[in-house]
Amino acid sequence: MTRYDRQLALPEIGTEGQRRLAEAKVVIIGVGGLGSPIALYLAGAGVGTIGLVDDDVVSISNLQRQVLYSEPQQGRPKVLCAKERLESLNGDVTVVAHNTRLNSDNAKDIISRYDIVIDGTDNFATRFLISDTCEALHKPYIYGAINAFEGQVAVLCKGHATYRTLFPNEHEMLAMPHPGKAVVGVTPAVVGSVEAGQALQLICEYGEPLIDRLWTIDLRTMQSFILEIGN
């Protein structure tokens, strides 16, 4: 049995889909609670090139939800630890570590190297930057956000809904207080896995990705909705 037998058996993926996965280049902005499951499942699926963008280091308070890391890695750069873990999980993939914070000076250069951008961030300013850069470069942006027990995901593309469709008043959003960091570890696990699933759909072209739609979930009640957000 080969590494990818289980997904090769799916008609939605098959040999052609696996070839597309191997040729795909995906960048994850933020390799924390959301980025951990995103990175692990993309590497497991055989996405050929995975970029990681983060300037933080591993700390003990991360490990409740950032399952990509381990206690002995405290104090080390997340992207370097993540690169080691992903390459040990799947030697087929190339992992590119960008040990930096995404900003207006480097966003275009970094994002231009990849086919798809996935959100693992936790702040409004970076999301506006990602969305605007992706729109300018015609790159799909898989947006994800969490708070406590709740999460949401959407696929934002040029010519369709963008982050500014969801939040049109940037000044108002940036002036809002931070929603806080309280979260149960499984919330980013669920939401990040959905984001990874959206990337597979876009790459292999199956199903109905969340383009012009916002998926939400509340893990306290397991209520889940899909809202239309088209322009």
N, C-alpha and C positions, 0 to 999 in steps of 0.2 A: 504494500500500500504506500503510495507516494504522499508527500506532505499535503497536497491540495486535492486529494481524491474526493473528499466530502463535498467540496464546493464545485469541483469539476462535474460532479454528478447532477448539479442543478442546471436545468435548461437555460435559466436566466444568466448563467455564468459560462459554464462549459470551457472548451479550449480557447475560443476567441476571447471570452471575457477574461480568462486568466492571462492571456497575452496582453490585453489592454491594461490589466492591473500591473503587470511587470514593467510596462512602458510608462506608467503614470508617475507624475511628480506632484507630490502633495506637501504643503507646508502647514505646520501647526503653530499658531501664534499663542504661546503660553503653554508650558508643559507642567501644569499642576494637577488639580483635581479633575478637570475636564480633559486636559491633555493626556493624562495617564491612560485611560481606557481608549481614547482615540488612537494614540500611538501604538499601543499593544495590539489592538485589533487590526489596524492597517498593516502593521508588520506581519502579523499572523496570516493575513489574507494574501500577502505577497506583493503589496504595493512597492514598485521598484525603487523609488527614491522618496524618502521622507525627510523633509526639513523640519528642524526644531528651533524655535526662536524664544529665548528666555534669558534674563540676566540674573536670576535669583539662584540661591544655593539651597541645598536640602537642609531642613530643620526638623526636629523631632515632632513639632506641632503639625507638620505636613502629612505625617505618615498615616493619620486617621483616614485620609481620603486619597492621598497621592501614592497609589499602590505600585507605581513604577520604581519606587526607591526603597532603601533599607536603612536601618539604623547606622551601620558602619559608614554610610555615605554622608553623614551630617557634615555640613560645611563645604561640601564640594559643589561645583556648578551643576545645576540640574541637567542642562543639555548634554554635558559630558557623561554623567551617570546614565541618562536615558539612552544615549547613543550606545553605550556598552551593553545595556540590558536588551535593547532591540536587536542589535547585531548578534547577541548570543541566542536570542529567540529564533531568528531567521537569518541565516547567512546569505540568503538570496537578495536581501535588501541593502540599499546604500542609504546610510543615515548621515545627514549633513547638519552639524551643530553650529547654530548661529548664537554665540554666547553674548547676546546684546539685547537691549530693549528696543522694540519696534518704535521708530519715531519718524518725523517728517523728513529727516535727512536720508534714512536708509530704507524706508518702506517700499519705494518704487523699485529699487535695485533688488531687494530680497524677493518681493512678490513676483517680479517679472520672470524669475527663474522657474516658477512652478505653474502647474495646470489648475490647481484647486487650492483655496485657502480655507483653513478650518479654525474656528474661534475657540481658544482655550483661555481667553482673558477674563478679567473681572472688573473692567472699568469702561465707562462710556467713551472717554476720549480716544482710547485705542480702537474701539469699535468703529467710531466715525472715521478714523484714519484708515482702517482696513477697508471699510466699505467704499470710501471715496477712491482709494487707490485701486481696488478691484474693479470698480466701475470704469475708471480711466483706462485700465489695462485689459478690460473685457474678460476678467477672471471671475468664476463663480466663488461666492463667499458663503460658506456654511456657518451660520450664526448659531451660537448656543449660549444660554445664560442660566444661572441657578441662583436660588436663594432659599436657604433652610431646607424645606421639603419640596420645593417647587422648581420647575425648569421649563425651558422653551427652546425650540429649534426652528430655523427657517433656512431656506436656500435663497440667497439674494444674488441676482444676476443683472447685468446691464440690460436695459430694455424691459425689466420686470421690477418688482418691488426691491428696494434697497433698505439699508438701515435707516435712512432718512424718511422712508415711507412709514416705518414703525415709529420713529421718534423725530418728527420734523423740526422741532425747536432745539437745536444743539445747545444754545446758551442756557436754556432752561434746564436741560438734562445735566449739563456740567455743573450747574449751581446746586443741584440736589445733593443732600447729604448721602454719603455712602450707605447702601442698604445694610451693611454689617456683614460679618464673616461667619456668623453662626450657620452651620450646615451639618447634616448627617452625611456620613461618607458615601452612602449608596446613591444620594442624589446626583453627584457628578458621574457616578458609575453608569447610571441609567441614561442620563442626558448625553454624556460623552459617547456612549455606545450607539445612540441614535444618530449622532453626528457622523460617526464612522460609517454607519449604515447608509447615510445619505451620500457619502463620498463613493462608496461601492456602487450605488445606484447610478450616480453620474458617470462614473468611469465605464461601467459595463452596460449602461443604457437599458436598464430594466425598471419595471414598476412605475410609480408616480412620485418622483421626488417632490419635496416641499417647496417648489417654486411658486411664489405668490401666495404661500400659505404658511401659517404659524401654528406649530404643534405645541401644546402645553400639557403639563401633567402636574398633579398634586399627589405626592406619594402618601399623604395622610389619608386620603379618601380613594385613591387610585382613579380619580376622575381625570379624563383626558379629552381634549378638544382639538379640532383643527379649524382655524379661523382663516377666512379669505382676506388677504392683505394686498391684492393687486393694485397697481396704479389706477 
